[in-house]
Amino acid sequence: MTKNLLTSALFAGVAAGLVAAALQFGFVIPALLEGELYESGQRVHFAADGAPQGERGGPGLGTDYARHAMTAGFNLVAYTGFGLILVALMALADRRGIAVSPRAGLVWGLAGFVAVQLAPAFGLPPELPGTPAADLGARQAWWLGTAAASAAGLGLIAFARGLLPVAGVLLLALPHLIGAPQPERYSGVAPPELSAHFVSLSLGASAAAWAVLGLLCAWFWTRSRDA
């Protein structure tokens, strides 16, 4: 059983991590590097007289291969870890008579995306370099609490009975009622259009990777279970 769990999570996590890395290299990182040009002052959004100075021009991936390797490695490790959690939850659901299939796994993956990426992004969207932000420790604590509350809330909505799904809705809303830590003022140096584009690209890449992760976790798990 444990071997099947680990093997399923490893294969699914590596595949999802590669998908995430490919999407980031193709879409997210060029926007990130463009934001760094504004952060460093190599590009200026508006001059002192208000005249627009910066022009959009994709900087490409650059030649910082060590950084790119770390990005790919982080994705592989992160999605393998998420895969372990998903497969363990699928195995627990299977033991309780809840059907697990690749189609259901796709939904599981998207639910993981909502809990870990989308719900926290409501309060703390992905940050382009040069974007002002609140204290790092406070943001990390809020992010972790939001991810945990969102995962628990989605689980109660999907599987609980009676009034417990209502508690799940409250859990989803609670972190946002508390509110995410915010900077005292907004003073980003990059164009807001670039920041918005970066957020959408980051969330889109994550959604695709989580969908692949959920589908493959369920596919590998059901094959190893039935073998």
Beta strands, then each sheet from edge to edge (+ up, - down):
end
